[in-house]
Amino acid sequence: MANPIKYFLGKLILFLSIILLLVYLALYNFPISCSLSSELVIPKGASLSKVIKILEDETCFKNKQILKIMMVVTGKDKEIRPGRHNLEDVNSIGELMAKITGDRLDMVQVTILEGWTMHQISRELYHTLKIDTLRFISLCNDKSFIRNLDIKTPKNLEGYLYPETYFFPASRVMFDLSEEEIISNLVEQLKKEYGQISKKHSMSMHEILTLGSIIQGECIYTDEMKLVSSVYHNRLSKGWLLQADPTIQYLKPGKNKRLYNKDYKRFNSAYNTYLHKGLPPGPISNPGIDAIKAAMEPIEADYMFFVAKGDGYHHFSKTEDEHNKAKAKFLKELW
């Protein structure tokens, strides 16, 4: 025969559990005494008391004790999410709890294109997030800041700001989103993407990003990138000048324009690959993943030259004589 005390306790626990469940459901579905028609803006780091105060001051909310009890009992007082929350469809305490603990950040989309320089990126971030562009560029050149990003210590962050579509809080001030955090996000994304494709290679990450940025500047179409990369690798292995036009465009002020013969010699810079052998000191832009892959894994080919055909693609040659003939043909058509 079952122990009568254990039987009684079991029944009591079941009864109390049912009562507690009914109380919880009643409070969860407890109707809010007015219509919450306005938006609720929760600042970063706001406590439950702060949220209740905002609700009282900016809406007609009166059920603060019930909300406080339910939030604390369920542990959701630690899960409050900052952001802009629309309360128009909130009619009960449960719905309000779900609203203020859900991911409701008011986000803005920022698209950084492949081949943009850090100055172009800073201008885009100014237009979308109203960042301080001078501080952004200063941080991109700050050796101490760069060292903390765990990417060794390049001269600057050109090439390390990964081109991608990002989502940031629309109110940068409200969420205390600094230029440091934005840059860190872009660099972390590069490290993540690079880590997924990296293999043992004779070139360092910095050298691959540098070559990738040149390939990005040279190619319109991704299906040609590995062949262009092959030409550059061949020239590097033979100790030839790269003679990469994008490095001259990088040195020439303003938007990309037609290059003249005088342009190839007038910039006495380590970035001028018509005067200095090997890769330039660093990337000339921020390459996308396809250009980085191409720099890392070129197609095996014997080509040493290429010239733009005018349709977005290039004509490839093995000898200088072939190259000169191709230039005479395609540059005449192009210009």
N, C-alpha and C positions, 0 to 999 in steps of 0.2 A: 504493500500500500504506500502511495506517495506521501512524503512528509507534508503535513498540513501547513506548516509555516512557510516552506519553500513554495508551495502551491499558492498561498495567499500573497507572498511577495511577488511572485511571477505575475499574478493577476493585477496587483497594484501597479507594478512597473508598466505593464501593458496599458492600463487605464490612464496613468499619468502621461505616457508617451502619446496616447491619442489626444489627451487634453492639450498637451504642448503643441502637437501638430495642428490642432484646430485653432489654437491661439495664434500660432505662427501664420497660418493661412489667412486668418481674420485680419491680422495686422499687415501682412503682405498686400492684401487686397483692400486695405483700408482706403476709402476714397479721400482724395485731397479736397479740402473744403472750398477750393476756388479753382478757376481755370488759369493754369500757368502758361500764359500766351507769349511771354518774353523769353529771350535767350539767356542762358546761364553761362557766364565766363568764369572758369575756375583757374586761378593762377597757379604756376608751378610751385609745388611744395605746400599747397593749402591743406590745412587740417580739416577734420569733420566740423569742428566748431566754426571755422572760418567759412566753410561752405554753407552751413546753416545760417550764419549771419548775413551772407550775401543773398541767400534765398529770402530771408526776412526783409532785407533792405530794398531789394530790387524786384521782388515779385509779391504776390499776395499770400505766400506760404505761411501757414499757422501751425502745422502739425510737427513741430520740431522735436518734441519729446518722443513721439512714436518713431520718427526717422532715426533719432539718436540710438534708441534701444535696439532697433532692428539692425542697424549698421554695426553696432558693437557686438551684439549676440552672434551675428553671422561672420564676424571678422572682416567685414567689407570696409570698415573704417580705415583699414590700411591699404585699400585698393583704389582709392580715389584717383581719377585720371584728370590731369589738367586739360584745358581746351575749351572750345565753344560748343555748348550743348543746346540743341533746340528742344524746348520743353512743351511744344504745342500738343504732342500726342501723349503726354504724361497725365494720367488720371488717378493713379494710385501710388501708395508708398513703395510698393514693389517695383513699379515701372520707373519711379524716380531713382531708386537704388541702382537699378540696372543701367539707367542713363548715366549717372555720375561715376560709375565704376567701369564703364565700357570704354573702348578705345574710340573716342570721338574727337580726336585732334583735328583742328581746322588746318589742313595741309595745303601746301602750294607745290606744284610740280616744277622742277628745274631740269632742263635738258642741256647737257654739255656735249657738244659735238666733237667727233674725232678730228684731231688736227688743230684744235684751238690752242692758242698760247695761254699762259696763265693771266696775261693782261685781258685777253678776250673773255676768259672765264670770270675774271673779277667784274668786268662790265655787265655780264649777264646776271651775276649774282646781285649786283647793285640794283638792276632793273626789277628783279623778282623778290629779293629779300632786303633790299636797302642796306647792304653791308657797307662798311667803311673800306673803300677800294685801296686807299693808301695803306691802311693797316694790313689788309689781305696780302698785298704785294710785299710789304715789309716782312711779314711772317714767312712768306715763300722764299725770302732771302736770308732768314735768320738762322744762323748755324746752330745755335742752342736749341731753338724750337725744332729744327729738322732732326737733330740728334735724338730727341725724345720720341720721334716717330718710328724709330727702329728700322731705318732704311740706309744705314751707314750715314755718311755726310756728303751728299752731292752739293755742288756749288749753290744750287737753288732747287725749287720743286718743279721746274719745267720738266714735263714728261712723267711726273708722278701723280698728277691730278687726273684720275681716271675718268674718261668721257662716258657718261651714262645718264639715265634719267633718274633723278633723285626726288624724294619728297621730304620737305622740311616744314616745320610749323610756320603758318602764315605770319603770325605775330612773333618776330624774332626777339623783340624786347620782352614780351610777356613770358616767353619760355627761356629767357636768358641764353639764347643761342649765339655763341660768340664766333668770330672769324676763326679762332683756333679749332673749335669743334667742327665747323664746316670743312676746313682743310683736312682735319684728321679723318673725317668720313670719306673724303675723296681718296686719300692716300690708303686708307684701310681697304677700300674697294679694289684699288690696284693690287695690293698685296694678296688679297683673296683671289682675284682673277689670275694673277701671275702664278700664284702657287698651284693652281689647278692645271696649268699647262707646262710648267717649268720642268726641264729635264737637265741632266748633267751636260754642261756646255762649256766650251773653251772661252766663251765670252761671258762677262759679268752681266748682272741684271742692268746696270747702268749703261753698258755698251749696247745691250739688246734694245733698251728703250731709246737710246740715241739713234741707232740704225732704224728702228721701227718708226721713229718720228720722221726720218728722211723718206722712208718708203711711203708713209702716210701722205706726206707732202707731194710726192711724185705721182701717186696712183689715184685715179678716180674710181676704178673698179677693183673690187677685192680679188677677183679671179686672176689678176695679173700681178698681184703683190709678190708672190713667191718667186716668180721669174725675174722681176726687178731686183728682188733680194739676192738672187743668184748672181746677177751682174756685179752688184756691190761686193758680195763675198769674194768673187773671183778677182776683182780689182784689189781688194784688201790683201788677199793671199799672195798676189804678185808684187805688192808694194807700189801699186799705181796710185795716182791721185783719184779720189772718188769722182770729182767733177760733178757733184750733185747740185742741180739748180736750186732746189729748195733751201739749201744753206745760204745761197746768195739772196734769195727772196727774204730770208730771215734777217739778213743784215741790211737790206734795202728798206728805207723808211716808207711807211704807208702800205696800202693794200698791194697784193701781188700784181705786178705789171710786167709788161714785156721786158726781157733782159737784153741789153746790148753788149757788144764785145767789151766795151770799157768797164761794164759792171763787174766782170769776172776778175779784174785785177785791182780795182780801186779800193776794195775793202781789205786792209791789212789786219786781218783778224784770224784767230785760230779756228773760227767757224767757217772760214773760206776754204772749201775743199778743192778749189782750183789752184790754191797756192800752197796748202799744207796737206801732207799725206796723212792717211789714217782717218779715223773718225774725229769729228769735232769734240770739244770738251764735254758736251752734254747734249741732251735732246733739244730740238728746235721747236717742239710743240708737244702736245699730249696725245700720243697715238692710241688708237683703238685696239681691241684684242686681235683683229685680223692682221694688222700691220705688225704687232708684236710677235704673233705666231710666224709670220713670214720672215721676220728678222732671225728668228730662232731656227726655222726649218726651211731653208731655201730649196728650190728645185735644183737638181743636178743638171747643169747645162754649161756649154762652152762659150756662151755669149759674153762679150766684154763691153759692148756699147748698146745704147738704145736712144731713139729719138721719137718725140711725140708725133703722131700721125694726124692729129687734128680732130679725131673722133673720140678722144678720151683714152685711146689705147696707144701703144708704142710699137715701133719697128725695132727688132733686135738684130745685132750684127756681131760677127766673130772677129772681124779685122777692121782696122782703121779705114782702109780703102772702101770696104763695104759700107761702113758708117758714113763716110763723107758723101758717098753717092746717095744714101738714104736721106741725109740732111739736105742735100741739094734738091731732092724731090719733094720731101714732105714740108720742109720749112718754107719753100717757095709757095706751096699750096696754102700753108697756114697763114703766112703774112701777106 
